[in-house]
Amino acid sequence: MAIEISQAQIPSLIFLSVLLAGTAIAIYLSLKSGDKYSVEDSEREAISFAGVIHEAQGPITTFLIVAFIVIIIWAVVYLMLYL
């Protein structure tokens, strides 16, 4: 039984494929982000405020770098299309 795909469905299928691939990449990057910076590193460099709040400064993760790049590219494309 063959599955027929009409011309009208192709853009939706491409969008779905890009969305699924992007979600898979985002999940992979978010899971791998903590490999370079361990819990011990964050506890060693943490600053405590009244023993209630702990603030640690560490390197920016690959997930955030990719997310920022995607957001910037989307914003530029959006502005070019609608301004």
SULDA-V231869 format. One record per backbone hydrogen bond with DSSP energy under -1.0 kcal/mol. CO is the residue of the C=O (numbers start at 1). NH is the residue of the N-H. Records with the same first field share a line. If there is no record, write none. Layout:
CO: NH / NH
This chain:
9: 13
10: 14
11: 15
12: 16
13: 17
14: 18
15: 19
16: 20
17: 21
18: 22
19: 23
20: 24
21: 25
22: 26
23: 27
24: 28
25: 29
26: 30
27: 31
28: 32
32: 35
38: 42
39: 43
40: 44
41: 45
47: 55
49: 52 / 53
53: 49
55: 47
61: 65
62: 66
63: 67
64: 68
65: 69
66: 70
67: 71
68: 72
69: 73
70: 74
71: 75
72: 76
73: 77
74: 78
75: 79
76: 80
77: 81
78: 82
79: 83
